[in-house]
Amino acid sequence: MNTLPRRPKCATCLRPAATCICHWAAPVASTVDVLLLQHPMEVENAKGSARLLHLCLPGSRIEIGEQFDEAALRAMLGAGGRQPVLLYPDTPGDRSLGIAPPPPFNAVLAPAQIQLLVLDATWRKSRKMLYLNPALQALPRLPLRDTPPSHYLIRKAHAPDQLSTLEATCYALAQLEGDEHRYDRVIAAFDGFIAQQQGQAARGSTAS
C-alpha cells in the first residue's frame, strides 16, 4: 500500500515548511500577560491567526482544548498573581445558556496586574467553550471599544465588526495599556500573513 510522504512542518509555527509564517513575526513585549485558549478545530486551520499572534507576543501562552480540566484551568488563571479578565462580550444569549452576568472588571488595575484570556474559536465554538468551563464564566470581561474594520479578508462573509483573534487581542492590549499604536507592527504583520494566504489561494485556483 502506497502512502504519500508527510510534508515537513516548521517546528515553530507548526505549518508546512512551504507555507511557514515565521518570517511575519513582529515581536512586541506586552505588559499584560496573554493566555490563548485555542479550540482544537483551530489548530490546523491555515487561516487562523492565533499562532502568528503567539509568535508576536513573547511570553504569551497557548493551551488547546474545548473543555479543560477544572483544576488545571484554575491553575492557569491569574498566573503571577494577576487579575484574569476574559476578552469576550457580555451578551443576552449568555442568560439563555444559564450563564450568570460576569463580575465587573476593575478598570483601575495597572496593565502589569492583568492577565488577558482570549478564546481562539469561531463564535459558536467560543460560546460552547464558555458554557463548558465554569471558571471562565466567573471572570470579569473586557469589551472592545471603537475598533477599526477588520483586515481579515480571507474569511467568507466576514463582517467589519468581526475581528480575527490577532486583531481583537492587539486592540484589547492597546486599550488596556493605553497605547493606541503599540501593536501597529503586529497588525502590519497580520496584513502580510493575509497577503500570503491570498497568494497561495490564487496559485491553487490557477493550478486547478
Secondary structure as UniProt FT lines:
FT   TURN            11..13
FT   HELIX           17..19
FT   HELIX           22..24
FT   STRAND          33..38
FT   HELIX           40..42
FT   TURN            43..44
FT   TURN            46..47
FT   HELIX           50..56
FT   TURN            58..59
FT   STRAND          61..64
FT   HELIX           70..76
FT   TURN            77..78
FT   HELIX           79..81
FT   STRAND          83..87
FT   HELIX           93..96
FT   TURN            97..98
FT   TURN            107..108
FT   HELIX           111..113
FT   STRAND          114..120
FT   HELIX           123..132
FT   HELIX           134..137
FT   STRAND          141..142
FT   TURN            153..154
FT   TURN            156..157
FT   TURN            160..161
FT   HELIX           165..177
FT   TURN            180..183
FT   HELIX           184..207
//
